Amino acid sequence: MRQLKIDLSELELAFESGSEMISYYLDLETGEVISVSDEERGLLESIYEYYYDEQSETVDWENAFEKEHVPDWQRELLQNADRIETDPGDRFIVIPAEGSHEGYRDMEAFIATARNRRLQERLERAISGRGAFRYFKDVLLDYPAEREHWFQFRQDRLHQRMLDWLELHEITPPQ
């Protein structure tokens, strides 16, 4: 197992994002969580097309940034995307985004923990059909203590999935 200093709150954000338009990566050398959006990928492809020097196998970043009018805040993001794109080894691994199926399984598991039978029945009805996530949360509005329990329950399960993922990649998280 490799020890890696990771900001677990950033890793959690990456797990929870669930967006098809943004991918997250873990840098196995630094522990940094890096995001790459579809917009940045598209701009990076354009930069490769027009500013990549085949002889030196480098990108003329300053020229590209100036001619493409890339704002300062996006420059580092593009260079991070380039590092991921051109990595010849296994320095970066994709962080899996939590999909709706994990969230749905969390809701199912939570229902079994509810002590109030009426609440269990209402939650079971809420998750059977369209709008399950919204209806589930709406039902919990009537049960403030159970709603807080739900947030902690969901957080604990997410945290365990993150730890399992790190272990799968033989990474010891920070203590």
C-alpha positions as CSV (number, residue, x, y, z in Angstrom):
1,M,0.0,0.0,0.0
2,R,1.3,3.5,-0.9
3,Q,0.8,6.3,1.5
4,L,-0.6,9.4,-0.3
5,K,-1.7,12.7,1.2
6,I,-5.1,13.3,-0.3
7,D,-7.6,16.1,0.5
8,L,-10.5,13.8,1.3
9,S,-13.0,16.6,0.9
10,E,-11.8,17.2,-2.7
11,L,-12.0,13.4,-3.3
12,E,-15.5,13.4,-1.9
13,L,-16.5,16.2,-4.2
14,A,-15.2,14.3,-7.2
15,F,-17.1,11.2,-6.2
16,E,-20.3,13.1,-5.7
17,S,-20.1,15.2,-8.9
18,G,-21.7,12.6,-11.1
19,S,-21.3,14.9,-14.1
20,E,-20.7,13.6,-17.6
21,M,-19.2,16.9,-18.6
22,I,-16.4,16.8,-16.0
23,S,-13.9,14.0,-15.3
24,Y,-11.8,13.9,-12.1
25,Y,-8.4,12.3,-11.7
26,L,-6.2,11.5,-8.8
27,D,-2.5,12.3,-9.2
28,L,-0.7,9.3,-7.7
29,E,2.5,11.4,-7.1
30,T,1.0,14.4,-5.4
31,G,-2.4,13.2,-4.2
32,E,-4.0,16.2,-6.0
33,V,-7.5,15.8,-7.3
34,I,-7.7,17.3,-10.8
35,S,-10.8,18.1,-12.8
36,V,-11.0,18.3,-16.5
37,S,-14.2,19.6,-18.2
38,D,-15.4,18.9,-21.7
39,E,-14.8,22.6,-22.5
40,E,-11.2,22.3,-21.5
41,R,-10.8,19.0,-23.5
42,G,-12.1,20.8,-26.6
43,L,-9.8,23.8,-26.1
44,L,-6.9,21.5,-25.5
45,E,-7.6,19.6,-28.8
46,S,-7.6,22.9,-30.6
47,I,-4.3,23.9,-28.9
48,Y,-2.8,20.6,-29.9
49,E,-3.9,21.1,-33.5
50,Y,-2.4,24.6,-33.9
51,Y,0.3,25.0,-31.3
52,Y,2.0,21.6,-30.9
53,D,5.5,21.5,-32.2
54,E,6.2,17.9,-33.5
55,Q,10.0,18.4,-33.5
56,S,10.3,19.3,-29.9
57,E,7.1,17.4,-28.9
58,T,5.9,20.4,-26.9
59,V,3.1,23.0,-26.9
60,D,3.9,26.7,-27.2
61,W,1.6,27.5,-24.2
62,E,2.2,31.2,-24.1
63,N,1.5,31.7,-27.8
64,A,-1.6,29.4,-27.5
65,F,-2.9,31.3,-24.4
66,E,-2.4,34.6,-26.0
67,K,-3.9,33.8,-29.4
68,E,-6.8,31.8,-28.0
69,H,-7.6,34.5,-25.4
70,V,-7.4,31.9,-22.6
71,P,-8.2,33.6,-19.2
72,D,-5.7,33.4,-16.4
73,W,-7.9,31.1,-14.3
74,Q,-8.2,28.5,-17.1
75,R,-4.5,28.3,-18.0
76,E,-3.5,26.0,-15.1
77,L,-6.6,23.8,-15.8
78,L,-5.5,23.4,-19.4
79,Q,-1.9,22.5,-18.4
80,N,-3.3,20.0,-15.9
81,A,-5.5,18.5,-18.6
82,D,-2.4,18.3,-20.9
83,R,-0.4,16.5,-18.2
84,I,-3.2,13.9,-17.9
85,E,-3.6,13.5,-21.6
86,T,0.1,13.1,-22.3
87,D,0.9,10.9,-19.3
88,P,2.8,7.9,-20.7
89,G,2.4,5.8,-17.5
90,D,-0.1,5.4,-14.8
91,R,0.4,8.6,-12.8
92,F,-3.3,9.6,-13.0
93,I,-6.3,7.4,-12.3
94,V,-9.9,8.3,-13.1
95,I,-12.0,8.9,-10.0
96,P,-15.4,7.2,-10.4
97,A,-18.3,9.6,-10.2
98,E,-21.1,8.4,-8.1
99,G,-24.0,7.5,-10.3
100,S,-27.7,7.6,-9.5
101,H,-27.7,3.8,-8.9
102,E,-25.4,4.2,-5.8
103,G,-27.7,7.0,-4.5
104,Y,-30.7,4.8,-5.1
105,R,-29.1,1.9,-3.2
106,D,-28.3,4.3,-0.4
107,M,-32.0,5.2,-0.1
108,E,-33.1,1.6,-0.1
109,A,-30.6,0.7,2.6
110,F,-31.6,3.8,4.6
111,I,-35.3,2.8,4.6
112,A,-34.5,-0.4,6.4
113,T,-32.9,1.6,9.2
114,A,-35.9,3.8,9.8
115,R,-37.6,2.9,13.1
116,N,-41.0,4.4,12.2
117,R,-43.0,1.9,10.1
118,R,-45.1,4.7,8.6
119,L,-41.9,6.5,7.5
120,Q,-40.6,3.3,5.9
121,E,-43.8,2.9,3.9
122,R,-43.8,6.6,2.8
123,L,-40.1,6.3,1.7
124,E,-40.7,3.1,-0.1
125,R,-43.5,4.7,-2.1
126,A,-41.3,7.8,-2.7
127,I,-38.6,5.8,-4.4
128,S,-40.9,3.8,-6.6
129,G,-41.1,5.7,-9.8
130,R,-40.0,9.0,-11.4
131,G,-38.6,11.7,-9.2
132,A,-37.5,9.2,-6.5
133,F,-34.7,11.4,-5.2
134,R,-36.9,14.5,-4.8
135,Y,-39.8,12.6,-3.3
136,F,-37.5,10.8,-0.9
137,K,-36.2,14.1,0.3
138,D,-39.6,15.6,0.5
139,V,-40.9,12.9,2.8
140,L,-37.9,13.4,5.1
141,L,-38.8,17.1,5.5
142,D,-41.6,15.8,7.8
143,Y,-39.1,13.9,9.9
144,P,-36.3,16.3,10.9
145,A,-34.4,13.8,13.1
146,E,-34.6,11.1,10.4
147,R,-33.5,13.6,7.8
148,E,-30.4,14.4,9.8
149,H,-29.9,10.6,10.2
150,W,-30.2,10.3,6.4
151,F,-27.5,12.9,5.7
152,Q,-25.1,11.1,8.1
153,F,-26.0,7.7,6.7
154,R,-25.4,8.8,3.1
155,Q,-22.1,10.5,4.1
156,D,-20.9,7.4,5.9
157,R,-21.7,5.2,2.9
158,L,-19.9,7.6,0.5
159,H,-16.9,7.7,2.7
160,Q,-16.8,3.9,2.8
161,R,-17.0,3.7,-1.0
162,M,-14.1,6.2,-1.2
163,L,-12.0,4.1,1.2
164,D,-12.8,0.9,-0.7
165,W,-11.8,2.6,-4.0
166,L,-8.5,3.8,-2.4
167,E,-7.8,0.3,-1.1
168,L,-8.5,-1.2,-4.6
169,H,-5.8,1.1,-5.9
170,E,-3.5,0.2,-2.9
171,I,-3.6,3.7,-1.5
172,T,-3.6,4.3,2.2
173,P,-5.6,7.5,2.9
174,P,-4.4,10.2,5.2
175,Q,-5.3,9.7,8.9
